Amino acid sequence: MKSVRNLVLAVGVVALSGCTMFDTYSEVDALNEAQAVGSPFTQSLAGEYKTFANTELEDMFDYPDALHFARKGLAAASGEAVMPEPVSDWNLNENHIKELGAARGRLIVAFDLGAREIAPSTAALAQAKFDCWIEQQEENWKTEEILRCKREYLDAIAELEGLVQQKPQPVDPIEEPAPMIPEEAMYLVFFNWDSKTLSAGAKNVLDAIAAEVAKNTPSQITISGHADTSGADTYNKRLAFKRANAVRDALVERGVSADLLVVESHGESSLLVATSDNVREPANRRVNISFK
């Protein structure tokens, strides 16, 4: 939340009272000088955050957010695939929470389907424009900037979704489909913080799973629930189980036989992104769906 970032910034300025303002905001300068490494996606993402951070600093005079996004850019420049902004971290009204939550879900699903590898520059643009949209929406006073970031995000995500949904045409239309390769049959469904509700993006993933199962039925489908490290371990174990059961019920509704489904809960014991305790990490709030 901006109030938290402002407080952190104020403490930093007091602590560095002997320094200049330029020194205080040196993360932006560090990003400007950074030589990005890593995948094509992380390098593109570093460039997008570089542009964003400089705009926030020089044009918007928004020093806390300039620092925040410069730090994300530096992480990306080091090769880390940083995540889009968690909706729960921003001061938004209920309608904006729903709209931005659905938008973030679309982005996560596209990433899960390989968008960062298929179109790294467009994927990086989509993430940066989502972050721009949520930052501007919290401020909620420059309507033209909100609409610009939102429009650029929607254009980028539409392009990504078109790319990840493209499938090669079969050489022989009457050829029998190949059986699923178990190690390739892995899907991820993500959840908002402290929630077991399936987002629109999650439902799209489950639609794809049901369609695949209808074509090539596996011997077993394992549904593994997970949670991040915020909250008590026992609570997270139950929450992860509820998430897994929500996915199970949704697959049954889509015609998948309940006899194929095995539900597990790992709570916070098997993190996708390693964090310390009591950290709200969106990538860890998930359900893994795998096949045998």
Long-range contacts (C-beta under 8 A, 24 or more apart in sequence): 1-89, 1-90, 1-91, 1-138, 2-64, 2-65, 2-90, 2-91, 2-138, 2-139, 3-91, 5-64, 5-65, 5-67, 5-68, 6-64, 8-64, 9-63, 9-64, 9-67, 24-63, 25-57, 25-63, 25-66, 25-67, 25-70, 27-53, 27-67, 27-70, 27-71, 27-74, 28-53, 28-54, 28-57, 28-66, 28-67, 28-70, 30-70, 30-74, 31-70, 31-73, 31-74, 31-77, 34-73, 34-74, 34-77, 35-77, 36-76, 36-77, 37-77, 37-78, 37-79, 38-76, 38-77, 38-78, 38-79, 38-80, 38-81, 39-79, 39-81, 39-116, 39-117, 39-120, 40-120, 40-121, 41-81, 41-116, 41-117, 41-120, 41-123, 41-124, 42-76, 42-77, 42-79, 42-80, 42-81, 43-76, 43-77, 43-120, 44-120, 44-121, 44-123, 44-124, 44-125, 45-73, 45-76, 45-81, 45-82, 45-124, 45-127, 45-128, 46-73, 46-74, 46-76, 46-77, 47-124, 48-73, 48-124, 48-125, 48-127, 48-128, 49-73, 49-76, 49-128, 51-128, 52-128, 52-131, 52-132, 56-135, 62-139, 65-135, 69-131, 69-135, 72-131, 81-116, 83-281, 83-282, 83-283, 84-108, 84-127, 84-130, 84-131, 84-282, 85-130, 85-131, 85-134, 85-135, 86-193, 86-280, 86-282, 87-134, 87-192, 88-192, 88-193, 88-280, 89-280, 90-134, 90-135, 90-137, 90-138, 91-138, 92-134, 92-137, 92-138, 96-137, 100-130, 100-133, 100-134, 100-137, 101-192, 101-199, 102-199, 102-200, 102-201, 103-130, 103-133, 103-153, 103-157, 104-130, 104-201, 105-190, 105-199, 105-200, 105-201, 105-202, 106-157, 106-161, 106-200, 106-201, 107-157, 107-160, 107-201, 108-190, 108-201, 108-282, 109-201, 109-202, 109-204, 109-205, 110-157, 110-160, 110-161, 110-164, 112-187, 112-188, 112-190, 112-205, 113-164, 113-165, 114-164, 115-160, 115-163, 115-164, 118-160, 118-163, 118-164, 119-159, 119-160, 119-163, 122-156, 122-159, 122-160, 122-163, 123-156, 123-160, 125-152, 125-156, 126-153, 126-156, 126-157, 126-160, 129-153, 129-156, 177-215, 177-216, 178-216, 179-216, 180-212, 180-216, 180-218, 180-291, 182-218, 182-290, 182-291, 182-292, 185-212, 185-218, 185-290, 185-291, 186-288, 186-289, 186-290, 186-291, 187-288, 187-289, 187-290, 188-286, 188-287, 188-288, 188-289, 189-243, 189-247, 189-286, 189-287, 189-289, 190-282, 190-283, 190-285, 190-286, 191-243, 191-285, 191-286, 191-287, 192-285, 193-228, 193-230, 193-280, 193-282, 193-285, 194-230, 194-231, 194-239, 195-285, 196-239, 196-242, 196-243, 196-245, 196-246, 197-246, 198-246, 198-247, 198-250, 202-247, 203-250, 206-247, 206-250, 206-251, 206-254, 207-254, 209-251, 209-254, 209-256, 209-289, 210-251, 210-254, 210-255, 210-256, 213-251, 213-256, 213-260, 214-255, 217-260, 218-260, 218-291, 218-292, 219-260, 219-292, 220-260, 220-262, 220-291, 220-292, 221-251, 221-256, 221-260, 221-261, 221-262, 221-289, 221-290, 221-291, 221-292, 222-262, 222-264, 222-288, 222-289, 222-290, 222-291, 222-292, 223-247, 223-248, 223-251, 223-261, 223-262, 223-263, 223-264, 223-287, 223-288, 223-289, 224-264, 224-265, 224-266, 224-270, 224-287, 224-288, 224-289, 224-290, 225-263, 225-264, 225-265, 225-266, 225-267, 225-287, 226-266, 226-267, 226-268, 226-270, 226-271, 226-272, 226-284, 226-285, 226-286, 226-287, 226-288, 227-267, 227-268, 227-284, 227-285, 228-268, 228-271, 228-275, 228-279, 228-280, 228-281, 228-282, 228-284, 228-285, 229-268, 229-271, 229-275, 229-276, 229-277, 229-278, 229-279, 229-281, 229-284, 230-278, 230-279, 230-280, 231-278, 233-267, 233-268, 236-267, 236-268, 237-265, 237-267, 237-268, 238-265, 239-267, 240-265, 240-266, 240-267, 240-268, 241-265, 243-285, 243-286, 243-287, 244-287, 246-287, 247-287, 247-289
